[in-house]
Amino acid sequence: MNRRSFLENTAKASVAFSATPLLTSFTRTEKYRTALVGSGWWGMNILRAAVQAGQSKVVALCDVDTRQLKTARQELGKLTTDQPKEYRDFREMLAKEKPEIVIVATPDHWHPLCCIAAIESGAHVYVEKPVGHTIQEGRAMVNAARKHNRTVQVGTHRRVSPHNVSGMDFLKSGKAGKIGMVRAFVHYGGGAGEKTPFQEPPKELDWNMWCGPAPLNPYHPSMHPKGFRSYLDYANGQLGDWGIHWMDQIMWWTEEKYPKKIFSTGGRAIRRDNTDAPDHQVAVWKFDDFTVEWEHRLFAANEAERTNVGCYFYGTEGTFHMGWLDGWTFYPANKNKPIQHQDPQLDLPDQQNIAALWANFLDCIESGKRPISDIEIGHRSTNMALLGMLSYKLGRSIDWDGDKELVLNDPDANKLLRREYRGEWKYPV
């Protein structure tokens, strides 16, 4: 059977089921005062979905780069007549504008402080993944959300993507049998590159504020805009970026809340540029009932692996591939049974499903329910990646107590669950 064929009725039913709970009916008559912190490419994707949902009045744009603020205002002008104030410091913005909703779409190392400050100011927050740079930051974000009873949605939008929802229904129904192993990977290309001189930051960019609580390193154009995830002072490489999405799919599927043992290895075999994240990496997480493997490579790209990005769930009844641009496919162990497939339904631009995740966010603000990608869920999924990176940095395996959120019998590893902040910035509790 052709790989693109699938059971029409099952697919249609799954899509209908996945869309229904995301629709919301509002009793509120006034729009939410909404602010965006981090007005770059992805932040504007989220703000666009917020404006199009019709329940937001954009009161502020905040960014340390005035070039991005200018571009964001131009883009926003195509969508709404709102005239937001512009800020370079999120603390001033929160104090003066008192937004009810804050979108946090900064580089990773800023997510915790911006999110917690917004929560403490009384706002509900949509924060991008990964939730933080270190594990204890994520726990502080959960603590803040619970203490102040605020809705915090994490931007793992595959939780609402129709083919991911129906694929998860397929897996949880037991149709793939007992799953003993999950393999996730992203293999994108790239060359060796070369080191180039660091530069003075552009005059429009407040580089000290961009670095914030992280080390104040020399500026390089490969850090901003985009590119920061390849610098370990500000992010956690490919595993901390792409890996979050697929670790989240695994954590969505399993009833287990955390792995027990983690090991990762890799390095920089090819890349010779200014970045310091691994250009290839393998990580393994041992749960009670199954094992997860991750691998990425930033060189030697090929079409077969590039298009199959995602997770392979290996079960007694067959192999289930949860993909992105190619939807999901189930390959039965019994060769006499047909392959099953569902195509993706993805929003433009960038083949994502932010609009449905935003609708769920609004619905939960109204109802007081926990959102689909609640901060506790996002924290656990982020931890998968951060634990893999922790093992990579240590160069050895670790044993994890997920209830206490501590590495067992390893003081050096536990030191990496947090880091010292720079200057005036205080690590959250």
Buried (B, 14 or more C-beta within 10 A) or exposed (E): EEEEEBEEEBBEEBBEEBBEBBEBEEEEEEBBBBBBBBBBBBBBBBBBBBBBBEBBBBBBBBBBBBBBBBBBBEEBEEBBEBEBBBBBEBEEBBEEBBBBBBBBBBBBBBBBBBBBBBBEBEBBBBBBBBBBBBBBBBBBBBBBBEEBEBBBBBBBBBBBBBBBBBBBBBBEEEBBBEBEEBBBBBBBEBEEBEEEEEEEBEEEBBBEBBBBBBBEEEBBEBBBBEBBBBBBBBBBBBBBBBBBBBBBBBBBBBEBEBBBBBBBBBEBEBBEBBBEBBBBBBBBBBBEEBBBBBBBBBBEEEEEBEEBBBBBBBBEBBBBBBBBEBBBBBBBEEEEEEBBBBBBBBBEEEEBBBBBBBBBBBBBBBEEEBBBBBBBBBBBBBBBBBBBBBBBBBEEBBBBEBEEBBBEEBEEBBEBBBBEBEEEEEBBE
